[in-house]
């Protein structure tokens, strides 16, 4: 794995679109649910949001584990 590939994976993140897709809602719904409580456009979070957040976080953990393994495999042995 080269530097660019490793850092692309490292910098990858979950965006509004990914969470909206996981929950089966629109991006606008996600954005409105994230507003401050006092905001006029504030909406309740989508039903079952904790499960989607956990699932996405677990996917990030797995990506990180694979990244760690790939980078370690190519590291030179310590002298």
Backbone bond lengths (Angstrom), bond angles and torsions (degrees), N, CA, C in turn:
res aa  C-N    CA-C-N  psi(-1)  N-CA   C-N-CA  omega(-1)  CA-C   N-CA-C  phi
1 X - - - 1.453 - - 1.524 107.62 -
2 X 1.320 116.35 130.44 1.458 119.58 179.84 1.536 110.82 -90.41
3 X 1.326 115.25 170.92 1.462 122.10 -176.13 1.527 111.72 -56.58
4 X 1.321 116.27 -46.18 1.468 119.89 -177.29 1.528 111.56 -63.06
5 X 1.319 117.13 -45.55 1.471 120.45 179.07 1.525 111.39 -62.82
6 X 1.320 115.58 -43.12 1.467 120.09 -179.85 1.522 111.20 -62.96
7 X 1.324 116.52 -44.95 1.468 118.60 -177.58 1.525 111.38 -75.66
8 X 1.329 118.91 -29.58 1.474 120.16 173.09 1.524 109.72 -59.87
9 X 1.307 116.71 -44.36 1.464 121.14 178.51 1.522 110.42 -65.80
10 X 1.315 116.32 -42.98 1.461 121.13 -179.89 1.529 111.58 -60.63
11 X 1.322 117.31 -39.53 1.463 121.97 -176.06 1.525 113.32 -85.28
12 X 1.324 116.84 -7.05 1.460 120.20 -179.71 1.530 109.16 -64.50
13 X 1.326 115.64 139.91 1.464 119.14 -178.34 1.521 110.04 -141.98
14 X 1.304 114.80 167.59 1.458 121.37 175.75 1.527 107.33 -85.60
15 X 1.319 116.29 130.32 1.463 119.92 179.45 1.530 110.42 -110.73
16 X 1.315 115.41 177.46 1.464 120.88 -179.75 1.524 111.56 -56.59
17 X 1.326 116.37 -40.91 1.458 121.36 -177.41 1.526 111.60 -63.24
18 X 1.321 116.83 -41.77 1.462 121.08 -179.40 1.518 111.10 -65.07
19 X 1.326 117.06 -44.23 1.463 120.62 178.72 1.527 110.79 -66.01
20 X 1.324 117.09 -42.06 1.467 120.61 178.81 1.523 110.80 -60.05
21 X 1.321 116.37 -43.38 1.465 120.49 179.35 1.528 110.90 -63.65
22 X 1.324 117.12 -42.59 1.465 121.27 -179.80 1.526 111.64 -62.88
23 X 1.323 116.15 -31.73 1.462 121.15 -178.81 1.527 113.16 -94.11
24 X 1.318 117.00 -9.38 1.458 120.44 -178.67 1.517 113.16 69.69
25 X 1.342 115.27 34.40 1.468 120.83 179.35 1.525 108.88 -127.95
26 X 1.316 115.61 175.71 1.458 120.14 179.15 1.532 111.29 -82.46
27 X 1.315 114.82 160.60 1.460 120.48 175.27 1.525 109.39 -62.44
28 X 1.321 117.18 -36.70 1.475 120.58 178.34 1.522 111.04 -59.75
29 X 1.315 117.39 -38.59 1.472 121.08 178.26 1.522 110.38 -61.95
30 X 1.320 116.33 -43.03 1.475 120.43 178.67 1.525 109.53 -62.71
31 X 1.311 116.90 -47.81 1.466 120.73 -178.21 1.527 111.41 -62.58
32 X 1.315 117.37 -41.24 1.464 120.41 -179.90 1.526 111.42 -67.99
33 X 1.316 117.16 -36.32 1.463 120.67 179.21 1.527 111.32 -70.16
34 X 1.326 117.53 -22.89 1.467 121.39 -179.64 1.521 113.70 -88.46
35 X 1.319 117.34 -5.52 1.463 120.42 -179.66 1.527 111.01 -64.84
36 X 1.314 115.66 158.40 1.460 120.83 174.64 1.535 109.18 -60.04
37 X 1.310 116.80 150.63 1.461 120.97 -176.73 1.526 113.20 -56.54
38 X 1.313 117.65 -33.41 1.464 121.07 -176.97 1.534 113.70 -81.45
39 X 1.313 117.40 -8.57 1.470 120.65 -176.86 1.528 111.05 -68.47
40 X 1.325 115.62 143.07 1.466 120.52 -177.93 1.521 112.59 -64.91
41 X 1.311 118.20 -34.36 1.458 121.65 -177.28 1.515 114.40 -87.11
42 X 1.330 117.69 5.78 1.467 122.61 -176.50 1.522 110.62 -60.06
43 X 1.328 115.58 133.75 1.460 122.48 176.94 1.528 108.81 -126.66
44 X 1.315 115.46 160.15 1.467 120.51 176.08 1.523 108.78 -68.64
45 X 1.317 116.95 148.89 1.467 119.24 177.42 1.531 110.27 -65.72
46 X 1.324 116.50 155.91 1.464 120.10 178.50 1.525 111.39 -60.75
47 X 1.324 114.87 150.71 1.463 120.80 177.73 1.528 108.86 -60.66
48 X 1.299 116.36 144.65 1.467 123.35 177.63 1.529 114.10 62.95
49 X 1.334 117.64 22.22 1.465 120.02 -179.68 1.526 112.98 -58.55
50 X 1.355 119.60 -34.77 1.476 117.19 -178.43 1.528 112.76 -59.93
51 X 1.325 117.08 -37.00 1.467 120.25 -179.39 1.526 111.34 -64.88
52 X 1.324 116.30 -41.34 1.466 120.36 178.90 1.524 110.56 -66.35
53 X 1.318 117.21 -41.31 1.468 120.87 179.30 1.527 110.15 -63.41
54 X 1.314 116.83 -43.92 1.469 120.50 178.49 1.517 110.64 -62.47
55 X 1.325 117.37 -45.76 1.462 121.97 -179.51 1.533 110.82 -59.94
56 X 1.321 117.01 -45.74 1.464 120.97 179.47 1.524 111.67 -66.84
57 X 1.323 116.89 -38.76 1.469 120.72 178.06 1.528 110.30 -65.17
58 X 1.326 116.58 -40.16 1.465 119.88 177.49 1.529 110.90 -63.51
59 X 1.323 116.85 -38.18 1.466 120.28 176.79 1.525 110.42 -63.04
60 X 1.333 116.81 -39.81 1.466 120.06 177.48 1.525 110.87 -64.05
61 X 1.319 116.41 -40.24 1.466 120.39 178.72 1.525 109.97 -61.98
62 X 1.316 116.65 -44.18 1.467 120.11 179.95 1.528 110.85 -63.89
63 X 1.338 117.17 -40.92 1.469 119.76 177.20 1.519 110.34 -61.24
64 X 1.328 115.87 -41.82 1.467 119.95 179.66 1.519 111.33 -65.02
65 X 1.321 116.76 -40.31 1.470 119.90 178.31 1.525 111.00 -62.99
66 X 1.325 116.47 -43.44 1.462 119.93 178.35 1.528 110.90 -63.93
67 X 1.327 116.29 -40.00 1.459 120.36 177.58 1.524 110.69 -61.63
68 X 1.307 116.92 -46.93 1.463 121.47 179.40 1.525 110.32 -58.02
69 X 1.323 116.22 -47.11 1.467 120.14 -179.31 1.529 111.54 -62.75
70 X 1.325 116.78 -42.66 1.469 120.45 -178.69 1.518 111.59 -65.65
71 X 1.324 117.36 -41.97 1.465 120.58 -179.44 1.528 110.06 -70.54
72 X 1.323 117.42 -42.74 1.474 120.07 178.97 1.515 111.70 -60.85
73 X 1.333 116.79 -39.04 1.461 121.12 -178.00 1.526 111.06 -61.68
74 X 1.323 116.85 -31.12 1.464 120.38 -177.03 1.517 113.94 -97.66
75 X 1.321 117.02 -0.10 1.470 120.02 179.27 1.521 109.69 -71.15
76 X 1.315 116.04 142.96 1.478 117.93 174.89 1.528 109.01 -69.95
77 X 1.305 114.70 150.64 1.469 119.78 178.46 1.523 109.35 -65.49
78 X 1.330 117.58 142.02 1.479 119.30 178.32 1.525 110.07 -67.31
79 X 1.282 114.74 148.69 1.471 119.94 -178.75 1.484 111.77 -93.42
